[in-house]
Amino acid sequence: MQDRTTMPEATDVETAWTWLLERRPRTRGSFDDTLSPIAAAAYAEPVLRNLFPFPTHGTLKFIRDTPPWHEPPVDDLPFIVLGEPPYSVYTTGYTTCLGEVATAEDAIGLVVAHLPPDLGDDAAGQQS
């Protein structure tokens, strides 16, 4: 059985996305079959592609910075609970359920719609 306590952590956003999408063995999310559709839909969204993808405890979170993190890392963005559809999207700490949706793309849409404006403005400048 895989020891999940000694997984290597990607040190930059691009590597984190690569490992996540490729399901690199012994890295975060590689053992979760329900993560693939959410990860692919998230990567397709420019604003999320610029954040550090952080699968943990049955969720996919998005972190503003890269390791090494201050303890705890800044975790202030909406996230998705993994599993079979419907997908649930929550605010930090499960404070508010933003909705349950049938597709990975709709879950990503909910996350993006509830991002702070400063992240949305950055994404608008990057889209072609």
Contacts in CASP RR format, 6 or more apart in sequence:
PFRMAT RR
TARGET T0000
AUTHOR 0000-0000-0000
METHOD contacts of the structure
MODEL  1
MQDRTTMPEATDVETAWTWLLERRPRTRGSFDDTLSPIAAAAYAEPVLRN
LFPFPTHGTLKFIRDTPPWHEPPVDDLPFIVLGEPPYSVYTTGYTTCLGE
VATAEDAIGLVVAHLPPDLGDDAAGQQS
2 25 0 8 1.000
2 26 0 8 1.000
2 31 0 8 1.000
4 31 0 8 1.000
7 26 0 8 1.000
7 27 0 8 1.000
7 28 0 8 1.000
8 26 0 8 1.000
8 27 0 8 1.000
9 28 0 8 1.000
9 67 0 8 1.000
10 16 0 8 1.000
10 18 0 8 1.000
10 19 0 8 1.000
10 27 0 8 1.000
10 52 0 8 1.000
10 66 0 8 1.000
10 67 0 8 1.000
11 66 0 8 1.000
11 67 0 8 1.000
12 66 0 8 1.000
13 49 0 8 1.000
13 50 0 8 1.000
13 51 0 8 1.000
13 52 0 8 1.000
13 66 0 8 1.000
16 52 0 8 1.000
16 53 0 8 1.000
16 54 0 8 1.000
16 66 0 8 1.000
17 43 0 8 1.000
17 49 0 8 1.000
17 53 0 8 1.000
18 24 0 8 1.000
19 27 0 8 1.000
19 28 0 8 1.000
19 30 0 8 1.000
20 27 0 8 1.000
20 28 0 8 1.000
20 29 0 8 1.000
20 35 0 8 1.000
20 39 0 8 1.000
20 43 0 8 1.000
20 53 0 8 1.000
20 55 0 8 1.000
21 39 0 8 1.000
21 40 0 8 1.000
21 43 0 8 1.000
23 29 0 8 1.000
23 30 0 8 1.000
23 36 0 8 1.000
24 30 0 8 1.000
28 54 0 8 1.000
28 55 0 8 1.000
28 56 0 8 1.000
29 35 0 8 1.000
29 55 0 8 1.000
32 55 0 8 1.000
32 58 0 8 1.000
32 82 0 8 1.000
34 82 0 8 1.000
34 83 0 8 1.000
34 84 0 8 1.000
35 55 0 8 1.000
35 60 0 8 1.000
35 82 0 8 1.000
37 104 0 8 1.000
38 60 0 8 1.000
38 80 0 8 1.000
38 82 0 8 1.000
38 87 0 8 1.000
38 104 0 8 1.000
38 107 0 8 1.000
38 108 0 8 1.000
39 53 0 8 1.000
39 55 0 8 1.000
39 60 0 8 1.000
40 104 0 8 1.000
41 103 0 8 1.000
41 104 0 8 1.000
41 105 0 8 1.000
41 107 0 8 1.000
41 108 0 8 1.000
42 48 0 8 1.000
42 49 0 8 1.000
42 53 0 8 1.000
42 60 0 8 1.000
42 62 0 8 1.000
42 108 0 8 1.000
42 111 0 8 1.000
43 49 0 8 1.000
43 53 0 8 1.000
44 108 0 8 1.000
45 108 0 8 1.000
45 109 0 8 1.000
45 112 0 8 1.000
45 123 0 8 1.000
46 123 0 8 1.000
46 126 0 8 1.000
46 127 0 8 1.000
47 112 0 8 1.000
47 115 0 8 1.000
47 119 0 8 1.000
47 120 0 8 1.000
47 122 0 8 1.000
47 123 0 8 1.000
47 126 0 8 1.000
48 62 0 8 1.000
48 108 0 8 1.000
48 111 0 8 1.000
48 112 0 8 1.000
50 122 0 8 1.000
50 123 0 8 1.000
50 126 0 8 1.000
51 62 0 8 1.000
51 63 0 8 1.000
51 64 0 8 1.000
51 77 0 8 1.000
51 119 0 8 1.000
52 62 0 8 1.000
52 63 0 8 1.000
52 64 0 8 1.000
52 65 0 8 1.000
52 66 0 8 1.000
52 67 0 8 1.000
53 60 0 8 1.000
53 61 0 8 1.000
53 62 0 8 1.000
54 60 0 8 1.000
54 61 0 8 1.000
54 62 0 8 1.000
54 63 0 8 1.000
54 73 0 8 1.000
55 61 0 8 1.000
55 82 0 8 1.000
58 81 0 8 1.000
58 82 0 8 1.000
58 83 0 8 1.000
59 79 0 8 1.000
59 80 0 8 1.000
59 81 0 8 1.000
59 82 0 8 1.000
60 79 0 8 1.000
60 80 0 8 1.000
60 82 0 8 1.000
61 75 0 8 1.000
61 77 0 8 1.000
61 79 0 8 1.000
62 77 0 8 1.000
62 78 0 8 1.000
62 79 0 8 1.000
62 111 0 8 1.000
63 69 0 8 1.000
63 73 0 8 1.000
63 74 0 8 1.000
63 75 0 8 1.000
63 77 0 8 1.000
64 74 0 8 1.000
64 76 0 8 1.000
64 77 0 8 1.000
65 73 0 8 1.000
65 74 0 8 1.000
67 73 0 8 1.000
75 92 0 8 1.000
75 93 0 8 1.000
76 92 0 8 1.000
76 116 0 8 1.000
77 92 0 8 1.000
77 111 0 8 1.000
77 115 0 8 1.000
77 116 0 8 1.000
77 119 0 8 1.000
78 89 0 8 1.000
78 90 0 8 1.000
78 91 0 8 1.000
78 92 0 8 1.000
78 98 0 8 1.000
78 110 0 8 1.000
78 111 0 8 1.000
78 114 0 8 1.000
78 115 0 8 1.000
79 89 0 8 1.000
79 90 0 8 1.000
79 92 0 8 1.000
79 111 0 8 1.000
80 87 0 8 1.000
80 88 0 8 1.000
80 89 0 8 1.000
80 107 0 8 1.000
80 108 0 8 1.000
80 111 0 8 1.000
81 87 0 8 1.000
81 88 0 8 1.000
81 89 0 8 1.000
81 90 0 8 1.000
85 101 0 8 1.000
85 102 0 8 1.000
85 103 0 8 1.000
85 104 0 8 1.000
86 100 0 8 1.000
86 101 0 8 1.000
86 102 0 8 1.000
87 100 0 8 1.000
87 101 0 8 1.000
87 102 0 8 1.000
87 103 0 8 1.000
87 104 0 8 1.000
87 106 0 8 1.000
87 107 0 8 1.000
88 97 0 8 1.000
88 99 0 8 1.000
88 100 0 8 1.000
89 97 0 8 1.000
89 98 0 8 1.000
89 99 0 8 1.000
89 100 0 8 1.000
89 101 0 8 1.000
89 107 0 8 1.000
89 110 0 8 1.000
89 111 0 8 1.000
89 114 0 8 1.000
90 96 0 8 1.000
90 97 0 8 1.000
90 98 0 8 1.000
91 98 0 8 1.000
91 114 0 8 1.000
98 110 0 8 1.000
98 114 0 8 1.000
99 110 0 8 1.000
101 107 0 8 1.000
101 110 0 8 1.000
112 120 0 8 1.000
112 123 0 8 1.000
END
